[in-house]
Amino acid sequence: MTQIINRKARHDYEIIESFEAGIVLLGSEVKSIKTGNANLKDSYADIENGEVWLYNFHISPYKFASEKFNHQPLRPKKLLLHKKEIAKLIGKIKEKGFTLVPLRVYTKKGLIKVELALAKGKKLYDKRQSLKEKELNLERERAFKDLQ
């Protein structure tokens, strides 16, 4: 199972809610993703005319496709969500500080899916607090492991 993870998203954003979305891709993009040649770094989603689009999602050109059939690496990709989900997202995004961030791209029953999160940006002190909590949890786990 192919899985591409946006590791920076959970560090930079507080995840409020996540959605599973389909994605409209070309054949060479699908093959490139299935070989793991994609990057979610700096990617984001936006809503335009009632449709959700994914920007800055880099999919490397498929090396076995001809130039005629290959794709542009950074072209915007359309995400497939239900109308009710899109309406809910439109309402939330209008609030200050909320954004749509892709968390991961994965395959499910042969189809490529995107886990999209409604997120709120963290401040610097929030990031520091998250790191402290993570370190404390690791120390607790190590101490508990030593007792056993």
Secondary structure, DSSP 8 states (H G I E B T S, - for coil): --EEE-HHHHHHEEEEEEEEEEE---HHHHHHHHTT-EE-TT-EEEEETTEEEEES-EE---TTS-TTT---TT--EEEE--HHHHHHHHHHHTSTTEEEEEEEEEEETTEEEEEEEEEEE--HHHHHHHHHHHHHHHHHHHHHHHH-
